[in-house]
């Protein structure tokens, strides 16, 4: 199960998550960051440093943010 970056990142896009990810699974898109679910090891390092609390484990993504689960996947399908 991967972590997912949700809508608060769109207004922040700070990048601390990229710096702490031990497997380099977070990439920058045009307006936010995305986590590659095939590479994420579920360590939680990114979640702990997100200044806007935009990162959730997939099972805990708020219902109103569910579209971001697919958006993160699609970003890496390419």
ABEGO torsion letter per residue (X at the ends): XBBBBBAAAAAAGAGAAAAABAAGABBBBAABBBBBAAABAGAGAAAAABAAGABBBAAABBAAAAAAAAAAAAAAAX
